[in-house]
Amino acid sequence: MKMITIGLIAIAVIVVAIAIRPQFARAELLKEGQIAPPFTTQMVTGEQVAPMALADFHGRKVVLYFYPKDETSGCTKEACAFRDGYARYTNAGFVVLGCSVDSADAHKDFIRKNGLPFPLLLDPDKKIAKAYGAANGIPILGLDRRITYVIDENGKIVKVYPSVDPSTHAIEILNGLGTANAAAPPAPAAPATPAAN
């Protein structure tokens, strides 16, 4: 009798796993050369929440990065790396946008604690993540995958980063686009040495 019960439980687990698998399935990543799917949402910049659409950035280059969750160690490293390289991104004409399933309040705290100078997008229903193949990167928790897309001025995807090292990713993008050195802020001038008498 005990073996029958164990067998029935195992069958039930398999049936449930098969039934819910489609909702946890990962969408396909977009490919370079495709047009970036349009979307509208709200973005958090500092303490402000405002409506936005990807179309608002037409004519500008965009780095759209998806990450699992505010305040986790990897996501904090990644966000801080984008923060530290932010001047180089803006000098090279890029807009940086982060996106996760977190709430506006979580984004505000994350921005405040880490001094993030770029907006974080709200995606509570995962519409953006699904459109970009980032949804359900951690299925059991329902969190996004860590993926980055670089989108050109005309809305075309020019680079996809499906495997990301959070601590080096921001500079990897700059290097990959050939902008790391050209866009770096100038080094401070060395102090003049007094002339010997």
Protein Blocks (a to p, Z undefined) as FASTA:
>chain_A
ZZmmmmmmmmmmmmmmmmmmmmmpccddddehiacddddddddehjbccdddfklmgoia
cdddddfbghiaklmmmmmmmmmmmmmmmmnopacddddfbdfklmmmmmmmnopabdcd
ddfkommmmmnopgokllmnopacdddddddfkopafbdcfbccfklmmmmmmmmnopmm
mmpccddddddddddZZ
